[in-house]
């Protein structure tokens, strides 16, 4: 019995030693994680350090630019007084009716601490009274200083009681596509409103050889004349237009580049009007059958089709068929690239042009001159100042030469005639012609005195 008990003890002891050795030296640890089931499934977390601001748009700080801009953007109220007929007798007899004030609104940007404000021409046009409301709700009467309908820029002035916050002009030529911008204005008669977007395109042409910055920052009625700023708070454009069938924002809007607005404002303050420098060229139209046949439809640059006599381009040695590729440091891909840059220059400014001529690249200096041609109001004739050659041929020292005639007047033999007098007003140059044609009455008759190339004198009665 003792022998059996001894064998049992030895067996138990040996088994314990064997089990302990297995646990200690051979068995691997196995862990099973039991978690409550989640309807969202498994989420893999990354512990890579990230920016405190997040990623993408959040990396750009709009707050400083917005804070500085809203106080320099104002609400502009345009009050126009008109008389409306009150009954049928007023309509038939032209008697005065009830005086009706019409109110239009827009925005403006303070550009100096003493109260100069830039806005759009269409915001203040035909105004009998202008009122400006600051972001602190103080209201002032404003005075119109000057305007340029071509660029849609106007300058107005208020007399504040204290120095005002204002925005500095940035350099719109160096604005980049894809750059973040803020649009600040007073849409729908609201107080200063900030929207964000990017620069979608540059040198956009809306039909008048103008050059706009296109952005997708939301711009609505009332934003006109407001500020387009970069993230540094620099003024790079004046919001001016939207293209929409509804009249409201549909994804893109347009602004006058700050370099153009700045130059217009400087000219108004210094000269009282806008000084425009001209090359004297006409580009070949694109997207036409003629352009396709000539193989110039897809040219990168501006193909020159016509050069005016005694123009800046002719004096610089530019020729028909040349392709403008660059002016100063600005690349020229299409005509609005060129006109946009020229809009920032004055007569007498010298520019450096890079052109392609028959596979040869040339660099030519060109000094801009004053405008030599324009289209007169009312009749729509295109006229030009006389060259020295013209004066000899037509035997006159004054007058303007007709170089373009609208279709409705082409049967009157007006082309190449020289206009020397309108009624009793002598015509010396294109500025005289513009003023005289602008004063033509729709209800009277006007006598236009012209010279032919053989010296014959003709008179056209226009009514």
C-alpha positions in Angstrom: 0.0 0.0 0.0 2.8 2.3 0.9 4.4 1.4 -2.4 1.3 2.4 -4.4 1.0 5.7 -2.5 4.6 6.5 -3.2 4.3 5.9 -6.9 1.1 8.1 -7.0 3.0 11.0 -5.3 6.0 10.6 -7.7 3.6 10.6 -10.7 1.8 13.7 -9.5 5.0 15.6 -8.8 6.5 14.7 -12.2 3.3 15.8 -14.0 3.4 19.1 -12.1 7.0 19.7 -13.1 6.3 18.8 -16.8 3.3 21.1 -16.9 5.2 24.0 -15.3 8.1 23.6 -17.7 5.7 23.6 -20.7 4.0 26.7 -19.5 7.2 28.5 -18.8 9.2 27.7 -21.9 6.9 26.6 -24.8 3.4 28.1 -24.6 2.8 31.5 -26.4 0.5 34.1 -25.0 -2.9 34.4 -26.8 -5.1 37.4 -26.3 -8.6 37.8 -27.6 -10.1 41.4 -27.6 -13.8 41.4 -27.1 -15.4 44.6 -28.0 -19.0 45.7 -28.3 -20.2 45.5 -31.9 -20.6 48.9 -33.6 -22.8 49.6 -36.5 -20.1 51.8 -38.0 -17.7 48.9 -38.5 -14.0 49.0 -37.9 -12.2 52.4 -37.8 -8.5 52.5 -38.3 -7.0 55.5 -36.5 -3.8 57.2 -37.5 -1.6 58.8 -35.0 0.5 60.8 -37.5 0.7 64.5 -36.2 -1.6 66.9 -38.1 -1.9 70.7 -38.4 -3.9 72.3 -35.6 -5.8 74.2 -38.3 -6.7 71.0 -40.3 -6.1 70.7 -44.0 -7.1 72.4 -47.3 -9.1 75.6 -47.0 -8.6 75.7 -43.3 -4.9 76.2 -43.8 -5.7 79.7 -45.1 -6.6 82.3 -42.5 -9.3 84.7 -43.9 -10.0 86.4 -40.6 -7.5 89.2 -40.7 -8.3 90.1 -44.3 -12.0 90.1 -43.6 -11.7 92.1 -40.4 -9.6 94.8 -42.1 -11.8 94.9 -45.3 -15.3 95.2 -43.9 -14.5 98.5 -42.2 -13.2 100.0 -45.5 -16.2 98.9 -47.6 -19.2 101.2 -47.6 -22.9 101.2 -48.7 -23.6 103.6 -51.6 -27.1 104.9 -52.2 -28.0 106.5 -55.5 -31.1 108.8 -55.4 -32.4 109.8 -58.8 -35.3 112.3 -59.1 -37.7 111.8 -62.1 -41.1 113.1 -62.9 -43.8 110.6 -63.7 -47.1 111.5 -65.5 -50.0 111.5 -63.1 -52.9 111.3 -65.6 -53.7 111.1 -69.3 -53.5 114.9 -69.8 -49.9 114.9 -68.5 -49.0 112.3 -71.2 -50.7 114.2 -74.1 -49.7 117.7 -73.1 -46.3 117.0 -71.5 -47.1 118.7 -68.3 -45.1 118.0 -65.2 -46.3 115.1 -63.1 -45.5 113.8 -59.7 -41.8 113.8 -58.6 -40.7 110.2 -58.0 -37.4 109.4 -56.3 -35.8 106.3 -57.5 -33.2 104.6 -55.2 -30.3 102.4 -56.4 -27.7 100.8 -54.1 -24.3 99.4 -54.4 -21.0 99.3 -52.6 -17.8 101.3 -52.5 -14.2 101.0 -51.2 -12.5 103.7 -49.1 -9.0 104.3 -50.5 -7.8 107.2 -48.3 -8.3 108.2 -44.7 -9.8 111.6 -45.8 -12.8 110.0 -47.5 -12.0 109.2 -51.2 -14.1 106.2 -52.3 -13.9 104.1 -55.5 -17.1 102.5 -56.8 -18.6 101.5 -60.1 -19.8 104.1 -62.6 -23.1 102.2 -63.0 -23.7 102.5 -59.3 -23.7 106.3 -59.3 -24.7 107.1 -62.9 -27.5 109.8 -63.3 -27.6 110.3 -59.5 -29.1 113.5 -58.2 -27.9 112.7 -54.7 -25.3 110.3 -53.3 -25.3 108.9 -49.8 -22.6 106.7 -48.2 -23.1 104.6 -45.1 -20.0 103.4 -43.2 -19.8 100.0 -41.5 -20.4 101.8 -38.2 -23.8 103.0 -39.6 -22.8 106.7 -39.9 -24.2 108.3 -43.1 -22.6 111.1 -45.2 -23.6 112.9 -48.4 -21.1 112.2 -51.1 -19.7 114.3 -54.0 -18.9 112.9 -57.5 -15.3 113.6 -58.3 -15.0 111.9 -61.7 -15.9 108.8 -63.7 -14.8 106.5 -66.5 -17.7 104.6 -68.1 -15.3 102.5 -70.2 -13.7 100.9 -67.2 -16.9 101.3 -65.1 -14.9 103.1 -62.4 -16.0 106.2 -60.5 -14.5 108.3 -57.7 -16.7 109.9 -55.0 -15.7 111.9 -51.8 -17.2 112.3 -48.4 -16.0 114.7 -45.6 -15.8 112.5 -42.5 -15.4 113.8 -38.9 -12.4 111.5 -38.3 -9.8 109.5 -40.2 -11.3 106.5 -41.9 -9.9 102.9 -42.3 -9.0 102.3 -46.0 -7.5 99.7 -48.3 -4.3 99.8 -50.2 -4.2 98.9 -53.9 -2.5 95.6 -54.6 -0.8 94.5 -57.8 -3.4 92.7 -59.9 -0.9 91.8 -62.6 0.7 89.3 -60.3 -2.6 87.8 -59.1 -2.6 84.0 -59.8 -5.3 81.7 -61.0 -6.4 79.5 -58.1 -5.4 82.2 -55.5 -7.9 82.6 -52.6 -9.8 85.9 -52.6 -12.6 87.5 -50.6 -15.5 89.6 -52.1 -16.8 92.2 -49.7 -19.9 94.3 -50.3 -23.5 95.0 -49.4 -25.6 92.5 -51.4 -29.4 92.8 -51.1 -29.1 96.0 -48.9 -27.4 94.0 -46.2 -24.5 95.3 -44.2 -21.0 94.3 -45.1 -20.9 90.7 -46.2 -17.8 88.6 -46.9 -17.7 85.7 -49.3 -14.7 83.6 -50.3 -13.6 81.9 -53.5 -10.7 81.7 -55.9 -9.4 83.5 -58.9 -11.0 81.5 -61.7 -9.5 83.3 -64.7 -7.8 86.6 -65.7 -8.2 89.0 -68.7 -11.8 88.0 -69.3 -13.4 90.0 -72.1 -17.1 90.8 -71.8 -17.5 92.3 -75.2 -15.8 95.8 -75.0 -12.1 94.7 -75.1 -12.1 95.1 -71.3 -10.0 92.9 -69.1 -11.7 91.5 -65.9 -10.7 89.1 -63.1 -13.1 86.2 -62.9 -13.8 84.7 -59.5 -16.2 82.2 -58.0 -16.6 84.2 -54.8 -20.4 84.9 -54.5 -21.3 88.3 -55.8 -24.9 89.5 -55.9 -26.9 92.7 -56.6 -25.5 95.4 -54.3 -22.0 94.0 -54.4 -21.1 96.2 -57.3 -18.3 98.6 -56.4 -17.2 96.4 -53.5 -13.8 95.0 -52.8 -12.1 91.9 -54.1 -9.1 91.3 -51.8 -6.4 88.6 -51.4 -5.7 86.9 -48.1 -3.2 89.7 -47.2 -6.1 92.2 -47.4 -4.7 93.9 -50.5 -7.3 95.4 -52.9 -6.8 93.5 -56.2 -10.2 94.3 -57.8 -13.5 96.2 -57.8 -16.4 93.9 -58.1 -18.5 95.0 -61.1 -20.5 92.4 -62.9 -22.2 89.0 -62.9 -23.5 87.0 -65.8 -26.8 85.5 -64.9 -30.2 84.9 -66.4 -31.8 85.5 -63.0 -29.7 88.6 -62.0 -28.2 86.7 -59.1 -25.0 84.8 -58.5 -24.7 81.5 -60.5 -21.1 80.5 -59.9 -18.9 83.2 -61.3 -18.5 87.0 -61.2 -16.1 89.7 -62.5 -14.0 92.5 -61.1 -12.1 95.4 -62.6 -8.3 94.7 -61.8 -6.9 97.0 -59.2 -4.1 98.2 -61.5 -6.7 99.6 -64.0 -8.8 101.1 -61.2 -5.8 102.7 -59.6 -4.6 104.3 -62.8 -8.2 105.6 -63.6 -8.4 107.2 -60.1 -4.9 108.8 -60.4 -5.8 110.3 -63.8 -9.1 111.7 -62.5 -7.3 113.3 -59.5 -4.4 114.6 -61.6 -5.9 115.5 -65.0 -9.6 115.5 -64.4 -10.1 112.8 -67.0 -8.6 109.5 -68.0 -5.4 109.5 -70.0 -5.3 106.6 -72.4 -2.3 105.5 -74.3 -2.8 103.8 -77.7 -0.7 101.6 -80.0 -2.8 102.0 -83.1 -3.3 98.4 -84.1 -6.3 96.2 -84.8 -6.0 92.4 -84.1 -7.4 89.8 -86.4 -10.7 88.4 -85.2 -10.6 84.8 -84.0 -13.3 82.1 -84.4 -14.2 83.3 -87.9 -14.0 81.6 -91.2 -11.3 84.0 -92.4 -9.2 83.3 -89.3 -9.5 79.6 -89.8 -8.6 79.9 -93.6 -5.5 81.9 -92.7 -4.5 79.5 -90.0 -4.4 82.1 -87.3 -7.4 80.9 -85.3 -5.4 79.1 -82.6 -2.4 81.4 -82.4 -1.0 82.0 -78.9 -0.7 85.8 -78.9 -2.2 88.7 -80.8 -2.0 88.6 -84.6 -1.9 92.2 -86.0 -4.2 92.7 -89.0 -4.1 96.5 -89.3 -1.8 99.4 -88.3 -2.9 103.0 -88.3 -0.8 105.6 -90.1 1.6 107.6 -87.9 0.6 105.5 -84.9 2.8 104.3 -82.1 3.0 100.8 -83.6 4.0 102.1 -87.0 6.7 104.3 -85.5 8.0 101.4 -83.4 8.5 99.3 -86.6 5.7 96.8 -85.9 4.2 95.3 -89.1 1.0 93.6 -90.2 1.3 89.9 -89.6 3.4 90.3 -86.4 2.3 88.3 -83.4 2.6 90.0 -80.0 3.8 87.5 -77.4 4.8 89.7 -74.5 4.7 93.3 -73.3 7.2 94.2 -70.5 6.9 91.3 -68.1 3.3 90.4 -69.0 2.7 87.3 -71.3 0.2 88.0 -74.0 -2.0 85.0 -75.0 -5.1 86.9 -76.2 -6.1 90.5 -77.0 -7.6 91.2 -73.5 -4.2 90.4 -72.0 -2.8 93.3 -74.1 -5.6 95.8 -73.6 -5.8 95.1 -69.9 -2.1 96.1 -69.5 -2.3 99.1 -71.8 -5.3 100.3 -69.7 -2.8 100.9 -66.9 -0.5 103.1 -69.1 -0.6 106.7 -70.4 0.5 108.5 -73.6 4.3 108.9 -73.5 4.9 105.6 -71.6 7.5 103.4 -73.3 6.9 99.7 -73.3 9.0 96.7 -74.5 7.2 94.4 -76.9 8.3 90.9 -77.8 6.9 89.8 -81.2 7.2 86.9 -83.5 7.8 87.8 -87.2 8.1 84.9 -89.6 9.6 82.6 -87.0 12.0 85.3 -85.8 11.6 86.8 -82.3 12.1 90.6 -82.0 12.2 93.0 -79.1 10.9 96.4 -80.0 10.4 99.5 -77.7 7.1 101.4 -78.3 6.0 104.7 -76.9 2.3 105.0 -76.6 0.5 108.0 -78.2 -2.9 109.6 -77.7 -5.9 108.1 -79.3 -6.1 108.9 -83.0 -9.4 107.3 -83.9 -12.9 106.9 -82.2 -16.5 106.2 -83.0 -18.7 109.3 -82.7 -22.1 109.1 -81.0 -25.5 109.3 -82.7 -24.3 108.3 -86.2 -21.7 105.8 -85.2 -19.1 106.9 -87.8 -15.5 105.9 -87.1 -13.2 108.9 -87.6 -9.5 109.6 -87.2 -7.2 112.6 -86.9 -5.6 113.8 -90.1 -2.1 112.8 -90.9 0.3 115.2 -92.6 -0.3 113.2 -95.8 -4.1 113.6 -95.4 -3.7 117.4 -94.9 -1.9 117.7 -98.2 -4.3 115.5 -100.1 -7.5 117.2 -98.8 -5.9 120.7 -98.7 -7.0 121.4 -95.1 -5.2 121.8 -91.8 -8.2 120.7 -89.7 -10.9 118.1 -89.8 -11.3 114.3 -89.2 -11.3 111.6 -91.8 -14.1 109.0 -91.9 -12.6 105.5 -91.9 -15.7 103.5 -90.9 -19.3 103.8 -91.9 -22.3 101.9 -90.3 -24.3 99.9 -92.8 -27.3 102.2 -92.7 -25.2 105.1 -94.0 -23.1 103.2 -96.6 -25.2 104.5 -99.5 -24.2 108.1 -98.9 -20.6 108.0 -100.1 -19.2 109.0 -96.7 -16.1 106.8 -96.6 -12.8 108.6 -96.9 -14.4 112.0 -96.7 -13.1 114.6 -94.2 -15.5 116.3 -91.9 -14.6 119.9 -91.4 -17.7 121.4 -89.9 -20.9 120.3 -88.1 -23.5 123.1 -88.3 -21.5 126.2 -87.4 -18.9 124.3 -85.3 -15.4 123.9 -86.8 -14.0 120.4 -86.3 -10.3 120.3 -85.5 -9.8 116.8 -84.2 -11.6 113.7 -83.0 -12.4 115.3 -79.6 -14.2 118.1 -81.4 -16.1 115.6 -83.5 -17.1 113.6 -80.5 -18.4 116.6 -78.7 -20.3 117.9 -81.8 -21.9 114.6 -82.6 -22.9 114.2 -79.0 -24.8 117.4 -79.2 -26.9 116.4 -82.2 -30.6 116.7 -81.4 -32.9 113.8 -82.4 -35.7 116.3 -83.2 -33.8 118.9 -85.3 -31.6 118.8 -88.4 -27.8 118.9 -88.6 -25.7 120.0 -91.5 -22.4 118.1 -91.9 -19.8 119.8 -94.2 -17.2 117.4 -95.8 -14.3 117.5 -98.2 -13.5 114.9 -100.9 -10.0 113.9 -102.0 -10.4 116.1 -105.1 -11.2 119.1 -102.9 -14.9 119.1 -103.6 -17.1 120.3 -100.7 -20.2 118.3 -99.8 -23.0 119.0 -97.3 -25.1 116.2 -95.7 -28.3 117.1 -93.9 -28.8 114.7 -91.1 -32.2 114.6 -89.3 
